[in-house]
Amino acid sequence: MKIVAPAGSIERFHAAIKAGADEIYMGLKGFGARRNAVNLTLEEYKEALDYAHARGVKVFLTLNTIMMDVEIEAISINLRELYRCGLDAVIVQDFGLAEFIKTNFPGLELHGSTQMTVANHVEANYLKSIGFERVVLPRELTFEEIKEIREKSDIELEIFVSGALCISYSGNCYMSSFIGGRSGNRGMCAQPCRKKYTSNGNDEGYSLSPKDQLYGYEEIQKLKEIGIDSIKLEGRMKEPNYVFQTVSYYKELINGNNIEEKSSQIFNRGYSTGYFYKDRKDIMNRNFASHLGKNLGDLNGKELKLKERIILGDGVTFLSKEYEKLGGTYINRIDTKFEKNRREAEVGETLVMRDLPKGTKYVFRNYSKEISDLIELKMKNTDKKHPIEIEFIGKVGERAKIVASTLNNRYEVVKVSLESETLIERAKNRGTSKETIEEKLLEIGDTTFVGIIKNICIDQDIFLPISTLKQLKRDIVKLLLENLILSYKRESQNEIIKLSRVDTTPKKSILSAIVSSDEQREVLKGYGIDKIYKKGYDVAREEILEKIDLKNTLATNLYQALENKNDKVTLSWNLNISNRYAFNHFSQLEDVDTIIVSPEVSYKRLEEIGETKIKKAILAYGRPRAMYTELSFGDEKIKTIENEQGDRFTIIKNNIGNSEIYLEKPLNILRDRKYLEEIGISELVLEFTTETPEEIKDILDGKGMYKAYNYEKGVF
């Protein structure tokens, strides 16, 4: 089971490889779902590819966002460079981008991002059928569901085991987008889930902020046993020390060593096992949403009874009872209740604190000097080595021959050989022994390789100068490295095949609606609206497939689209279809008749899509759905929350216990109907959630307030 590690910068990249990561995922500047990370320039990326390949490590480019047509075509320039340099795979969210890559970059692996929300074996098998090698499953799946998907599919499966948890299903969060135009689906999330909320005037704390995920020994062994191909660590924005420590920890667990984790000593906003178990214990942290560290103990006045060992140089932060930061310092003096000027203090001892800020309730350690020093030392003294096999042949009267070989990460043999310039002579005195030859050939510690002697075949009593042997070794290692790097290089086609834009022809549009109740349906029928969809579920988890209505003509998840019983199916807006390449892809599904474009597509970008084989629809009215989350928030069917900026949201618990979070102010672009018809829109969709019959009538009578959200300004 491989470890896939994050690298949001070149420093994190080196840390991950030194710790023993098998695969690295990282982005180019300006692209991917962590655009706020440092990321790498094109030249840095190309150098990183060679560095990784010299050590047998794979590199995956993160293009896991929804993309507009112009962006897909623009990325091809840089992607072609990386393709030629041996890029191993691309992680994608957008089906259109996947189609473009498959057409233009043959042999480049496609990995389905967790933002595709592939949550069952049917969807996983579909990805395999269209050329995907691997899929990253949603974090919300239980172990039983992961196991069932593994049993029913043969695509490679990757599972997140550590790092930040989004409260919403990845790919189904639009809160940041609708509030401020910063799209999580485009790598620019402003993290509104990490803010405080109130409900009916009562403080709810950080009610949308989960703890980070951290699987332990038991969970990793379970994943190994069922044949999971790789485990993924989150942390492209975290420090190199965190990356190194977390990779090292999971390397030990995979190797069967049940060691204590230390990642929580480096970054900590609380940890849980997430959704792995059905009871979903202790996922949320309402007290704080950022890294505060670990609680050092119980504070009573100025006396702190320790729950954690401390040493001089540790960093601490002082917190109020509401977990607000009051100050912080590095420990430069340790006085216990019975002894002063200590270098360290152990669990159970009582520390005497001086100069505590007023109102201090908690003392947290947010920097462990001991662990940081240990990691720094390890990073300086370790490197990942790639195994090679060495053969040596030495016959009297012939040239000495050395052969070195290895496998690249595509399991292709790379093999080179060299001969000495001079002939081997018979020794006049003591000959060169097999043991001496082996010892010298394996002295390659200053290279990226670790040697294994495959065979040494020599005559008795040969004379071979040590200097000749060492030079042969240096030359063969250099030659093998050059050939190993070359083995990853590819030729690319000169011409990039693009899907040309076809001018749109004006359409005569119809009104359709998505309803949440029979009462809403009856009102709409009274207004002559015949095309009425039933509201569905955004995610089809393996465990709830029988609850997905396959007779509904609206597909709100990929499973519903693939298995639908109707001959005319509409794909909902939450499938994030935003470019002509994605339209072209889904036109290959026989029963797909209409696609509701993503509400993150601006009018300008919508025009750029052009004419499509499938009818285009647009969400013209509806309370924007900000999140779709697996969790429920209490017993209420409907609940209202408000953020510190005064934005109000309605949380609706659906029939399967998931929560849907809606903005208060509706989207309404019905007055743009004529313009939308001119740019090729065939259907204006109205989505109703909690609207009363009277409110629906007002909307249909033209009394609603115009609000375009992202259609006018677009998203970042």
N, C-alpha and C positions, 0 to 999 in steps of 0.2 A: 504494500500500500504506500503510494508516493505522497510526499509532502509538497503542497503547492503554496509558496510563500509570497508575501506582498513586497513590492519595492516601489515606493513613491519617490525615490531619489537614488542616486548612484551609491550613496553611503548605505542605504537600506539594502540595496541590491547586493553589495559586497558582504554585509552582515548575514543575509539570508544564506548565501552560498557557503560562507565560512562555517555556519552552523550545521550545514548538511542538507539543505533543501534540494529536492530532486527537480523541481520545476519552479519557475518564477513568473508571476504575472505583473506587468507594469505597463504604464501608458506613455504615449508621446505627449509633449506639451500641447495643450489645446483640445485634446480628445480624451474620451473615456469617462467612466462614472465617478472619477475622483479628479476633476479638472482643477480643483483647488490644491491638490498635491503638487510638489515641486515638478515631478515627472522629468522625462529625459528629452534632450534635443535629439534630432535625427542622427547626428554624428556620435553622440554619447550612446545612443541605442545600438548603433552598428558595432561600436567597440565592445559594448556589453554582450552582444551576441557571441562574438569571438571568445570573450573571456569565459562566458558560461559554457560554450561548446567545448572549450579546451579542458573543462572539468566534468564533462558528461551531463551538464544541466540543460534542461529545456527552457525556452523563453516564450511566453504567451503575451501577445499584444492585446491590451484591453480597448476594445471599441464597443463597449457594452452600454450603448445609449441609443435612443431613437435618433434617426438622422434625416435631414432634408436632402432632396435630390442633389443640390449643388455641393453639399458636404460629402456625399458618397463619392461623387466624381472627383472632388478635390483631394480626398484622402488617398486616392489611387496613386498619386505621385510618390508620396512617402512610403506607401505600402509596397510599391514595386521595388523600391530600394531595399527595404527590409526583407522582402521575399527573396531577392537575389542574394542577400547575406545569410540566408538560412533560417529565417524566422520559423519557429516550430508550429505555432497555432495562433488563431485570433479568437478572442472571446467576444461574442456578439449578442445583442438583444434584438436587433432589427432584422426581420426576415428579408427585407429588401437588400440590406447590406450583405447578408449571407448569400443571397442569389448573385449579387455583383461579384463577390469574392470567388465564389465557386466557378463562375464563368471566366474570370480573368486570371486567376492564380491557382492553376491545377496543382493538386498535391498538398496544398496548404490546409492543415487541419482546421475545422470549425468546431468551436466549443460553445454550447448554448449557455448563456449567462443565467444566473438565478433570477434576473429580471424578466426572463421569458415566462417565469412562473410555471414551469413544467412540473406538475405535481402528481402525475400518475403514469402508469406504464404505457397507456395508449399514446399520450403525447410524447413520451420518451422514444417509443418505437417510430413515431412519425418523424422525429428529428433524425433518427438513424437512416430512415428511408430516403431522406432528401440530402444526405451526405454529411451529416454531423458525426463527429467521432466521439464526442463527450457532451454531457449535460451536467450543469451544477444545479442540484435540486434545491427547492426552497428550504429555508431554515425552519419553517413551521411544521415540517413533517415529523411524525413520531418514528421511532425505530422500527415498529411493526410495518409502517407504510413504506419506509425505505427498503426493508427486507422484501416486501411483496413486489415492489418495483424491480428490485434486483432479480428476483425469481422469474419475472415475466418479460424481461427485456435483456438485450445483449449489448446495448450501447454502454460506453464507459460512464460510470457514475462518480461524481465528485460531491463531497459533503463538507459544508462549513462546520468547523469544530471550535473555532475561537473568534473573539472579536466582537465588534459592535453589532447589536440587533436593532433593526428598524422595527417600529411598532406596526407599520403597515407592511403588507406583502411587497417585496421589492418589485418595481415595475408597475405597481398599482397605487403609488402615492403621488398626489398632485397638490398637496397642501402648499408647499413652498412655491410651486408654479402659479397657482391661482391667487395666492396672497401677494406675491411680489415679482412674479415673472422669472423666478430662479428655479428651473426645472430639475428635480431629482432624476428624471429620466434622461437628462442631458448633462449630468455630472455637476450640477451647480446648486444642489440642495442647501437651503439656508438653515436646515434643522429646526423647524418650528416645534418638532416633537420634544426637543430638549428645553422647552420653556415652561414656565409656570402657568397653571390654569385655575380658574374658579368655576363653581357651579352654584347658581342661585345665591351668589354672594359668599359662599363658603369656600375656603381655601382647599383646593384639590392637590396642591403641590405639583410635582412634575408627573402628572397623571398619565402622560403619553410617553414616558421615558423608560425603556427597559434597561435592566442591567446588561452587561456584556456577557457573551456566551463563553463557556470554558468547559469542554469535555475533559474527563479524566481517564484513568486507566481502564475502568470497566467499560465505558462507552467506546473507547478506541478498540478494545478487544472484540466487542460485539460487531463493530463495523468491519474489522479484519476477517472475522469468522464468516460473514455473509458474502465476502468478495468485493467490497467497495474498492474502486481503483485508486482513488486519491482523496486526501483530506486537505481542506483549504483553510488557510489562516487569514483573517482579516487584519489590516493594519498598515495600509499604504501611507496614512497620515501619522502613524506612531513613530517613535524614535528608533534608531538602529539597535540600541540596547534591547528594546522590547522585542524587536524582530528576531534578533539573535537568540535571546533567551527562550522565546516561544517555540521557535523551530527546534532548538536543542531539546526542549521538554518533550515535544511530540516524537522526535527521533528516538528518544529513550523508551517512550511508551510503545511505539511500534515494535521496537526490539525486545519488548517483554519486560522492561524494567519499570516497576511501579515506584517512581520517584515523586518527591514533593514538587508542586509547581511553584515558580517564583515570579511569574508574569504579573501577578496581582501586587507585587511589591514595587513594580515599575509603573504600571498604569492601573487605576482602580476606580471604577464608579459602581462597584458591586458586580458579582459574577453569579451565574446560574447555569444549569444545563439546558436552558431554553425549553424547546418543545420536544426534546428527545423522549421523555416519558409522558404518558397520558395525563398525569396529574398536574403537569406544568407548574411545579412549585416555584414560588418566589421569583417570578420573572421580572416584576417591576421594581423600580426604585423611585418612590415618590419624594424622597428626601433631597437628593441632589442628582444632577445630570452630567456633571463633568468629573474629571479626575481629581479626587481629593486625597486619595491614598487609603491607608488602613488605620482603623481606630486603634490607638496605642493602649487604651485601657479605660478604667473608670476614674473620673476626676471628682475629687471631693475637696472643695476649697482649692488649696494649692498642692494637694497630694494626689499623685497619679499612680494607681495600682496597675502595673504593666500586664498586658495580655500578649505583648510582643517584646522580643529582645531588642535593645537599642545599643548603639555605640556612638562615640564621638564622631561628628561629621554628618550624622543623619539629618535630613531636612524634615521639619514639622510645620504644620499649619494649624492655626487656632480658629475654631468654629463656634458660632452661636448655637442656641438650641434649634434655630431654623436652618442650620448648616450654612450660614453665611460666613464668608471668610473675614476674619478680624485681623489677621496678620500672620506672619510666619518667620521662621528663623532656622539656622543650622545649629545643631546642638554642639556647644563648645565647652560645656561643663556638665558633669553628671553627679548630682548629689542624691543619695538615697536617704531614707529615714534614719539609717544607722551609720552611714559612712559617706564621706565627702570625697570629691575629686576622683571619681571612678573613671575608668576608660570605657566601661560598658555596664549594663544592668540587665538582669535576666527576668524572664516571665515570673510574675508573682511578687517581685520586689516593688517597693513603693518609692516613687521618684518625687523629690521635692522640686516643684516648679517655681521659678521666680519670674517676675515681670510678665505675668499673664495679662493679655488684653482684657479690659472690662467686658463682662458678659460671656466669657469663654465657657462653653459647656463641654466641648469635645477637643481632644488633641489627636490629630491624625499625622502619621508619617507619610510624606509624599515623595521622599527620596531616601533610598537605602544605600548608604555608602558602601557597606560590605558587599552587597550584591552587585552594585555598579562597578566597583573595583574588580571583582572577580570576572565579570563579563568583559570588561576592557582588557584584562590580562588574557583571557581566552581568545578574544578576537585578534589580538596581536600575534598569538602563537599557534593559531590553527588555520588550516586551509583545506578545502575539499580537493581530494586527489582522484584522478581518473585511472583505473587499473589498465595496465598493458602487459602483454606477454613478450618475453624475450627469449630468443634462441641464439646459440653460439656454436659455430663449427670451426674447428682448428685442426688442420691436417698438415703434417710436415711437407714442405715443398709447394704448398698452395697458399693462397691469400686467406687470411682470417675473414670469416663471414658472420655478420650479425643480422638478425631478422627481428623486427618488432611489429607487433600487431595489436589492434584493439577494435572494439565495436563503438560506432557512434550511436547516438540515442535513437537512430532509426533502425538499429540492429544490423547495420551494414558493416562488413569487415573492412578495416583500413590497415593495409600491410605495406611495409617498406623494408628494404634490405641494403646493406652496404658491405663493401669488401675493403680490406686494408691495402695500402699502396705497395707494401713489401710482402715477400713470401715468408712463411713461417719456417724457422730453422729448428734443428734438433738441439736440445740443451746440452752444453758441454759439462755442466755441473748439475745443479738442482733445477728441475723443470718447473714450469708454471702450472700450479695445481688447479683442478676443477673448483675447489673451494675459494681460491683467490679470485678466479675469474667471476664466480657468482657474486662474491662480496663487492667487487668493483662495479659490476654491471648494475647492481641494485642501489648504488650510491647516486640516486637521482632526487634527493630530498629538496633540492632547490628548483625543481620543475613542477609542472602541474600533474605529473604522473606518479603512480606508485607501481613498482615493478613486481612481476611474478616470473620466475624462471620456468620456461616451458621445457627447455632441453639444452644440455651442454654436451656436445660430442667432440672430443679431442683425442689426438694421439697421445701416447705416453711420452713423457720427457720432451714436450715442446717448449721452445723458448719464445715468449711473447713479452716484449717490454710493457711495463705497467702504463707508461705514457701513451703507447699505441692503443692499449685497451681503453684507457680513459677517453682518448680522442674519438675512438670509434663509438663509444657510448654517448658522448656529447653530440656527435654528428647524427646518430640514429634517432636520438630523442628529438632533436631539432627538426629533422626531416619528418618524423612521425607527427609532430605537432602541426607542422605546415600542412601535411596531407589530411590530418583530421579536420582542421578548419576548412580546408578546400572541399571536403566531402559533403559539407552542408550547403555549399553554394549552388545556386540554380540559375538557369537561363529563364528569362521571362519574355513573353510575346511583346513585340514592339508596340502594337496597336491595342489600346484599351477599348474593349467593346462596351459601348454605352447604349442605354435605352433612350432613343430620341424622343423628345417631347412632341406630341401631336397636338395641334391647336384644338381647343375645345369648341364644341357647337352648343349654342344655348339650349337649355332644357326647360320643359314645363314641369314644375315641381309639384309634389303632393305633400300634404302634412301627414305625419304618422306620430305614434305616441308609444312610450313605454310606461306601463301602469303598475301600481303596487296594490290595487284593490279593484274589485268588481264595480264598486260605486264610481270610481274614476272612469272605468271603461264605459259605463252607461252614459255618463255626461258627454264623453267624446263621441259616442255614436249619435247622440242627439245633434251634434254639430257636423255630422256627415263624414267623420273620420273613420275609415274602414280598416286601415292598416294599423293594428294595435298589437304591440308586443307585450308579453308578460315579463316582468322584471326577473332577472336571474341572479346567479352567484358568480362572482368574478373569478373564483378559483375552484377547480375540480380536484380536490385532494383524493388520493387513492381510496381513502376510507369512506368517502361520501359519493362515489360514482353513481350509485343507484338513486341518489337524490337529485341528480342533474336531469332536468326535463329535456329530453331529446326530441320532443314534439314541439317545443317552442321554436318559432322561426327566427328568434334572435339568439345568436351565439355570443355569450359573454365570457367564454373561455375556449381554449383551443380544442379541448375534448368535445365540447358541445358542437363545434364546427365540424370536426372530423366524423362524429357518430350521428349527426342529425338525421332525423327521419323525413324531413321535408325536402322537396325538390327545389325550393327557393329559400335560401338562408341569408340573413343579414348578419354581418360581423359587427359587434358593438365597438364603440369608441375606445373602450379600455384595452383593446388589443393593440393600441398604439400604432396604428398604420398611418404613416406620414409621408410617403414618397411613392413615385410611380413604380419603383422596383418592387416594393411590397405589394402594391396593387397587382402587378404582373404575377408575382408569386401566388397570391391567393386566387387569381383567376384560374389557376390550374386545379383548384378544388371544384369538382364538377357542379356542386349544388350552390356554390356561393353566388348570389345574385346582386347584393348590395353591400357596400362597406361604409360605415360611419367613420369619417376621418377623426384622427386624434384632435381633441380640443386644445392641444398645444401647438397646432399648426396655424400660423397666421394667414390672413387672407392672401397676402403676397405669396407665401410659400404654397398655398392651395392653388393659386393660379399657375405656379411653376410645374405642378404635377401634370397638368394638361388632360387631354382626353384619355379615358381608360376603358378597358374591355368591360369592367364591372361598374355598375352604377355607383355614383358617389352620393353619399348622404352626409348631413352635418347636424350636430347637436345644436338646435336652435333655441331651446329653452330647457331650463332645469337648474335645480340647486346643485352647484358643482360638487361632485364627490371628491373629497380631499384625500380620504384613505379608505382602504379595505383591509381590516385587520382580523386575525384569527381569534383574538381575545374578545371577551365581553367585559363591559365596564359597569358591573353591578347588576341589580335585579331589574332595573327599569327597562321597559321596552324602548322608551325615548328619553334622552337626557340632553341637556344643553350645557355647554361649557364655553368659557370665554378666556382669551389670552390677555396678556398685560397691555396690548395695544388696542383692546376693545373689540377685536374680531370675535364674532360669535359663531359657534358650530353646533350642529345637531347630531348626536350619536344615536343611530338606530340599530337595535339588535335584530338581526334577521332570523329566519326560522331555523337555521342550523347553528345559531349561537355566535356567528361572526358579527363584528361591528362594522357599520358603514358610517363614516363621518362626513357631514355635509356642511358647506358654507351657508351662511344665513341668506346672503343676497343672491338672488337667482341670476343665472346667465340668461340673456334674452336678446336675440338678434333678429327677431321676426320682421322688423321693419326693413332689413336688408334683403328681403326675399327676391326682389327683382334683380339686384346685383348678383346674388348667389346663383340664380338661374342662368344669368349671362356667362358665368364662369364654369358652368357645367354641373351644378348641383341638382340632382333629381328628387331629393327627398329632404324635408326639414323635420327633424325628429324632436318631439317634446317629451321630456322625461319627468314624470311626476312621482313624488315620494310621499310627503305628508300633506299635500295640497287638498283643501276641501273642494267640494263641487263649486262653491261660489268663487273661490280663487281660480279654479280652472276656467270658469266662464269669463272672468275678468281678463285672463291671459288671451283667450281666444277672441275676445271682443276688442283686443288691442289696447287694453288699459295698463298692461305691465310696463315697468320702467326698463328702458334700454340699457343693457350692460354687456359689453363684448368680451371682457376678460382678455384672454391671450389672442383672440382672433385679430384684434387691431394692432397690438404692440409686439406680438410674438413672445418667445421665451429665450432666456440665456441658456 
